[in-house]
């Protein structure tokens, strides 16, 4: 179950999002493709292709179905924050 503080942050973010103005884009086709294609989205938003492990995670996390590990979070609005590179091990 989500914590109360998490729910408060989510409510605040949703309320703020309602007040935002959406600007027009130059190429509506690119915008539509970014909504459907994870790799293109990464390049469209961050100017970088997704890392190999991000593509693998995306395949398993964005299923829109609950699983044993992902209860009520496996939908299309999941946020996954992770580094692009593997951590460096100090010897």
C-alpha positions, 0 to 999 in steps of 0.5 A, a space after each residue: 500500500 502506498 504511504 500517505 505522503 506519497 499519495 499527497 505528493 501524487 495529488 499535488 502533482 496531478 493538481 499542478 498538471 491540470 494547470 499546465 498549458 500544453 504547447 504545440 509541437 512542430 511535428 505531431 507525427 513524432 509526438 504520436 510515435 513517442 507515445 507508442 514507441 519507448 525507444 523513440 520517446 527516449 530519443 525524442 525527450 532526452 536526445 539519447 537512445 534507451 540503454 539496453 537494460 531500460 528496454 528490458 525493464 520496460 518490456 516487463 514493467 509496462 504491461 498494464 497488468 498486475 503481477 506478484 511484484 507489481 500490484 497496481 503499478 504495472 500500468 502505462 503511467 509507471 515512472 522508472 528512474 535508473 542510471 544509464 550505466 552500470 555502477 563502477 565497482 571500486 577495488 
